[in-house]
Amino acid sequence: MSNRTPKPGKAVRGSRTGRPIMALLELLGRRWMLRIMWELRGDTALGFRELQSVCDGMSPSVLSQRLRELCDAEILAMSDAGYLLTADGRNLLHLLVPLQSWAERWARRSSPGRARKK
């Protein structure tokens, strides 16, 4: 698969017809995508270097590509102050928040020292 931004209606991994859910999962499944969105969850725009820093110093080429893809998908927008989630991006992130609660419960169940049920 090339580095083009996955879009509904275009072939993506797992769907030759580009079903919308498969296009979204392809986009969000790319390395660093969710981390970038998570770091932009506040009301403050972040510039390129700030994002690179809060994302554990990811390479500039990967960050640049991911920002381009997120902007192309209209999940992010660039302002004079930096990158921000769009209204659709905020809505998408809001829909993903329950996954954090699930992951925290999973982590507690999976913690070392806990007896496993058979």
N, C-alpha and C positions, 0 to 999 in steps of 0.2 A: 504494500500500500504506500503510495507517495505521501508527501507531507501536506497535501492539500487539506483544507478544512472540511471535515465531514459535514454533509448537509442532507436533510431529508429529501428523498426522491433521487439521490445519487447512490450508486453502489458503495457499500461500506463492508468491512469485515463482518460476516454473519448475515448479510442481507444484500442480495444482488439488486433488489428494488429500492433499497434505501429507506426501509421503514423508519419512521421518525425516532422511535425508541432506540433502534439499533444505531442510528446516526449519532444520537445523543450519547449513548454509552461508548461509542468509538471515540468521540471527542473527549469526554470526561475521563476515559481510561488512559489517555496519553499521559506520559510521565510529567509530573509537576502541575497538571491542570487544576486539580482540586486544591492543591496547596496554594497556588496563586489566588484562586477564588477565596479560599479561607482567609488568607492574609489581607484581602481587600474587603472583609466583612464589615469593617467599621465605616464611619462616615467620612473619614479622612482619605483623600487621594494619596497615592504613593507613586513616587517617581521610579524610574528604571533602577537606579542604584539602590534605593530604599527596598524595593522588592527583591532585588538580588541579595541584599543583606539579610532580610528576614526569611528568605527561602534558602538559608544555609549556603549562600554563595554559589548558587547554580551557575552554570556557564552562561556568559552573555548571549551566545548564539542560541542556546536552548530557550532562554527566557524571551529573547526577541521573537523567536518562532511561535512560542506559546501565546505571547501577548497578541501577535498578529492573528493567530487562529481564534482566540477569544474575542477579539474586536470584530473579526470577520463574521463570527457567529452572533454578534450583537449581545454578547454576555458582558463584555467590558466596553468602556468608552475612554477616550483620551481627552482630558481637559487641560487647561493651562497649568493646573496644579499637579497633574499626574494621571494615573489610571484609577478608574472607579468602576464599580459594578453598575450596570444599567438597571432599570426597573426589572427587566426580565431576568437579569443576572441575580439580583437580590431575591426575586421570587424563586428561582431555581435553587439558590443556596438555602433559602428557608425550607424548601422541600427536602433538602438533604440533611438538615439538622437532626431529625429523628435517628438517622444512621449513627450519629455520634453517641446518642444514648444507648443504642443497641451495642455499639462497639465497646463502650465502657462496661456494660453488663457482661459481655463476652470476655473481656479482659479479666474481670473479677472471677468468672467461672473458670478461666484458663490459667489462673495464677498458680505458680509453683507451690507445692505443699498442700494443695487442696485435694482431697480424696476424690477419685473419679468413680462415678456410678457405673455399674455394669449392667 
